[in-house]
Amino acid sequence: MTEKSNEVLVLGIDPGTAVTGYGLVARGEGGAVALVECGVIRTSPDHILADRIREIYEAIVALIVRHKPFVMSVEDVFHGKNAQSALKLGHARGAILLAAALHEVAVAEYAPRQIKKAVVGSGNATKDQVGFMVKQKLKLKEPPKPADAADGVATALCHCLIGSFPGELCL
């Protein structure tokens, strides 16, 4: 909960080794949601994988320390990618989950189709459709840019729409 109100902060993460999208959403009483911050964590393409994973970890820790979210909503591995891509994505997710665990932030994990279905209404939604619905649901002038940031916000919104919060029954 934030100090200024009964808002609950949800940090949504769309993991990637090159670009990790994030979105911080405040959920107030009655389920009203508002965007607090969003963006991307870009790792250095000329760095080895271990250094890129450290960059992701450090950036996630900085977000946690700065905002103190109630929960971190993280996109699960997309199983349709090739094994090498899934393995690299798993490394990034490991750094993200470790940051949450070491800072005692609860984690909710959602499959990509589940996020799209919660936010757009279809598990087969395109990135443009996700961005558009994020814009609509948060009453923004434009969808968050780049698309990875919109995906991070969508991941946070997914938890706001279908996850559980203090004082509520689990859905």
C-alpha positions as CSV (number, residue, x, y, z in Angstrom):
1,M,0.0,0.0,0.0
2,T,1.2,3.5,-0.7
3,E,1.6,5.9,2.2
4,K,-0.7,8.6,0.6
5,S,-3.8,6.4,0.1
6,N,-5.1,2.9,0.0
7,E,-3.5,2.4,-3.4
8,V,-1.7,-0.8,-4.1
9,L,1.3,-0.7,-6.5
10,V,1.7,-3.4,-9.0
11,L,5.0,-3.7,-10.9
12,G,4.5,-5.5,-14.3
13,I,7.5,-7.0,-16.0
14,D,7.8,-8.2,-19.6
15,P,11.2,-10.0,-19.5
16,G,13.8,-10.0,-22.2
17,T,17.6,-10.2,-22.3
18,A,17.9,-7.3,-24.7
19,V,14.9,-5.3,-23.7
20,T,12.8,-5.8,-20.5
21,G,9.6,-3.8,-20.4
22,Y,8.1,-2.6,-17.1
23,G,5.0,-0.8,-15.9
24,L,4.0,0.4,-12.5
25,V,0.3,0.7,-11.9
26,A,-1.5,2.0,-8.8
27,R,-4.8,0.2,-8.1
28,G,-7.1,2.1,-5.8
29,E,-10.3,1.3,-4.0
30,G,-13.0,0.0,-6.2
31,G,-10.4,-1.3,-8.7
32,A,-9.6,2.1,-10.3
33,V,-6.1,1.9,-12.0
34,A,-3.6,4.6,-12.9
35,L,-0.2,4.5,-14.5
36,V,2.6,5.6,-12.3
37,E,5.6,4.9,-14.5
38,C,6.7,2.7,-17.4
39,G,9.7,2.2,-19.6
40,V,12.3,-0.3,-20.7
41,I,15.5,-1.7,-19.4
42,R,18.0,-2.0,-22.3
43,T,21.0,-4.1,-21.8
44,S,24.3,-3.5,-23.5
45,P,24.3,-5.7,-26.7
46,D,28.1,-6.0,-26.6
47,H,28.2,-7.4,-23.1
48,I,28.3,-11.1,-22.3
49,L,25.0,-12.7,-21.1
50,A,26.1,-12.7,-17.4
51,D,26.7,-8.9,-17.5
52,R,23.3,-8.4,-19.2
53,I,21.6,-10.4,-16.5
54,R,23.3,-8.4,-13.9
55,E,22.1,-5.2,-15.6
56,I,18.5,-6.5,-15.5
57,Y,18.8,-7.5,-11.9
58,E,20.2,-4.1,-10.8
59,A,17.5,-2.2,-12.7
60,I,14.7,-4.2,-11.2
61,V,16.1,-3.8,-7.7
62,A,16.3,0.0,-8.3
63,L,12.6,0.0,-9.3
64,I,11.6,-2.1,-6.2
65,V,13.6,0.2,-3.9
66,R,12.2,3.4,-5.4
67,H,8.5,2.3,-5.6
68,K,8.1,-0.5,-3.0
69,P,5.4,-2.4,-5.0
70,F,3.0,-4.7,-3.3
71,V,3.3,-7.3,-6.0
72,M,5.4,-8.0,-9.1
73,S,3.5,-9.4,-12.0
74,V,5.8,-11.2,-14.4
75,E,5.2,-12.7,-17.9
76,D,6.0,-16.4,-18.0
77,V,8.1,-18.0,-20.7
78,F,6.4,-18.2,-24.1
79,H,6.7,-21.9,-24.9
80,G,6.5,-21.5,-28.7
81,K,9.9,-19.9,-29.1
82,N,13.0,-22.0,-29.9
83,A,14.8,-23.6,-27.0
84,Q,17.7,-21.1,-27.1
85,S,15.4,-18.1,-26.9
86,A,13.4,-19.7,-24.0
87,L,16.7,-20.5,-22.2
88,K,17.9,-16.9,-22.5
89,L,14.5,-15.6,-21.4
90,G,14.7,-18.0,-18.4
91,H,17.9,-16.3,-17.4
92,A,16.3,-12.9,-17.4
93,R,13.3,-14.1,-15.5
94,G,15.6,-15.7,-12.9
95,A,17.3,-12.3,-12.3
96,I,13.9,-10.7,-12.0
97,L,12.4,-13.3,-9.7
98,L,15.6,-13.2,-7.5
99,A,15.3,-9.4,-7.2
100,A,11.7,-9.8,-6.0
101,A,12.5,-12.6,-3.6
102,L,15.5,-10.8,-2.0
103,H,13.3,-7.7,-1.5
104,E,10.3,-9.7,-0.2
105,V,8.0,-8.7,-3.0
106,A,5.2,-11.2,-3.8
107,V,5.3,-12.5,-7.4
108,A,2.4,-13.4,-9.7
109,E,3.2,-15.1,-13.0
110,Y,1.0,-15.0,-16.0
111,A,1.3,-16.7,-19.4
112,P,1.4,-14.3,-22.4
113,R,-2.0,-15.4,-23.7
114,Q,-3.5,-14.9,-20.2
115,I,-2.2,-11.3,-20.1
116,K,-3.6,-10.6,-23.6
117,K,-7.0,-12.1,-22.7
118,A,-7.2,-10.1,-19.5
119,V,-6.3,-6.8,-21.1
120,V,-7.6,-7.1,-24.6
121,G,-10.2,-9.9,-24.4
122,S,-8.4,-12.2,-26.8
123,G,-5.3,-14.4,-26.1
124,N,-4.3,-13.9,-29.7
125,A,-4.1,-10.1,-29.5
126,T,-1.3,-8.3,-31.4
127,K,1.1,-5.9,-29.8
128,D,-0.8,-3.0,-31.3
129,Q,-4.0,-4.2,-29.8
130,V,-2.4,-4.6,-26.4
131,G,-1.0,-1.0,-26.6
132,F,-4.4,0.3,-27.6
133,M,-6.2,-1.4,-24.8
134,V,-3.6,-0.2,-22.2
135,K,-4.2,3.3,-23.5
136,Q,-7.9,2.9,-23.2
137,K,-8.0,1.2,-19.7
138,L,-5.6,3.8,-18.2
139,K,-7.1,6.8,-20.1
140,L,-3.8,7.7,-21.7
141,K,-3.4,10.0,-24.7
142,E,-1.0,7.5,-26.4
143,P,-0.1,3.9,-25.8
144,P,3.2,3.5,-23.8
145,K,6.2,3.4,-26.1
146,P,8.1,1.3,-27.0
147,A,5.8,-1.8,-27.3
148,D,7.9,-3.6,-24.6
149,A,6.9,-0.8,-22.1
150,A,3.2,-1.3,-23.1
151,D,3.7,-5.1,-22.5
152,G,5.1,-4.4,-19.0
153,V,2.1,-2.2,-18.2
154,A,-0.3,-4.9,-19.6
155,T,1.4,-7.4,-17.3
156,A,0.6,-5.1,-14.3
157,L,-2.9,-4.5,-15.5
158,C,-3.5,-8.3,-15.8
159,H,-2.8,-8.7,-12.1
160,C,-5.1,-5.7,-11.4
161,L,-7.9,-7.4,-13.4
162,I,-7.6,-11.0,-12.3
163,G,-5.2,-11.2,-9.4
164,S,-5.9,-10.9,-5.7
165,F,-5.2,-8.0,-3.3
166,P,-5.3,-7.3,0.5
167,G,-8.8,-7.5,1.9
168,E,-10.3,-9.2,-1.2
169,L,-11.2,-12.8,-1.9
170,C,-9.0,-14.5,-4.4
171,L,-10.7,-14.7,-7.8
